[in-house]
Amino acid sequence: MIRRDALLNSGAVLLAAASSAALSQEHDHSKMGHGGANQTLIAAAADCVVKGQACLAHCLVLLAEGDKSMGGCAKMVNQMLAVCGALQNLASQQSTLVPALAKVALDACQHCEQECHKHEGKHAECRACMESCQNCAKQCKAFAA
């Protein structure tokens, strides 16, 4: 019993200390806005990631069925996904790297948009990806260095 009581008491002390530390480090999130000025860029990059993943999955299915015309689309979407995922992450953190990465993301989105444009009439996934890339490119221009 004594050992159990000691463990419970030390657990309570540790929990109280952790709560106190967390409260003392609390800061005003209302000023930051969880993304602040980057919120539109974060949303655009996130939309590109979601739509791009659907497009890439569709391209892979078609490639597996022998449709080699989707190879370029799959390649560009995959590159865009890598860049826009990083952009979303860094913009959420208010990183000083956002302007430089926005410039790279602008190029990636424009290339992806051009490739998806070739397939937009036949594949809804490509059309959705193309449109999200257009929007993300617009947002990237506003942030690019």
N, C-alpha and C positions, 0 to 999 in steps of 0.2 A: 504494500500500500504506500509506503513512504516513497519508494522509487517512482511510482506512478504519479503521486502528488507533485513530486519534484519536477518530473517531466512536463506535467500540465502547467505548472507555475512558470517554468522557464519558457514554454511555448507561448504563454500569455504575455510574458515580458517581451519576447522577440516580436510578437505581433503588434504590440503597442509601440515598440520602437520603430518598426517598419512603417506603421501608420503615421507616426509623428514625422518621420523623415520624408514621407511622401507629401504630407501636408506642407511641410516647410519648403519643399521644392516646387510647389504648385505655382503656376504663373497664369497670367491673364490671357486665356485663349481668345477672348473677344477681339483683341487687337490683331491677332495673327490670322484668324479666320480659317484655320486649318488649310492653308494653301495660299492665303492672302491674295495678292494680285495675280498669282499663277493659276487661280481656280479655272479659268476658261481654257488655259493650256492643258492643265491636268485632265479636264473633262474631254477635250478633243483627243489627247493622246490615248486615254482610256478607251474611248469609242473606237479609235483605230485598232487598238489591240483586240477588242472584242470582235469587231467586224473582220479584221484580218485573220484571226484564228479560224473563223467560219469559212472564209475564202480559202485559206490554206488547206483546211480539211477537205473542202470540196475539190480543190485542185488535185490533192493526193488520191482521192477516189477515182477521178477521171484519168489520172496518170496510170494508176493501177489497172484500169480498164483498157489502156493502150492509147489514150488521147494525148499524144506528145505535144500538142499545141498549148497545153497548160503548163509546160515546163518553165517558161519565162515568167509567167504569172506567179507560180509557186516560189520561184527564186526571189522575185522582187518583194512579194508579200512577206516572205521569211526575213528578209533584210529589214523591211519596215518594222516588223514585229520586234526585232531586237532593239532597234533604235528608239521606237516609241515607248516600249516598256521601260527602257532606261530613262527616257525623258519624263515619263509619268512619275517615276520613282524620285528623280532628282528635283523635279518641280514641286512635288509634295513636301520635300525637305527644305525648300527655299534655298537650294544650292546655288553657289556663285557660278557653277558650271552650266547653268541653264541656257544662257545666251549662246554659248559655243555649241552646245548639243542641239539647240533649236535650229541652228543653221544646218547641221548634219541631218536632222530629222526633216527639215524642209526638203532637202534633196531626196531623201529616202521616200517621203510621201509623194513627191512629184513623179519619181520613177515608178512607184507602185501604181499611182493613179493612171499613168500612161499605159502601163501593161494591162491593168484591169479594164481600161477603156476598150481594149480590143475584144473583150468578152462580155461586156455589160449587156448586150442585146440578148445573149443566150443564157447567161447565168446570173441569177439574182444576187448571189453571194459576191460576185465580182462587182456588180453595180453598187451594192451597199459598201463594199470596201473602197471603191473608187470615190464615192461621195464622202466617206469619212476621211479619206486622205486629202480631199479638196479642202475640207473644213480644217483639218489639222495643219495643213500647209499655210492656210490663211492665219491661223493662230501663231504658228512658228515664225512667220514674217514679222509679227509684232514684237517678238521676243529675241529674234536672232541678232547676234553681234555683228 
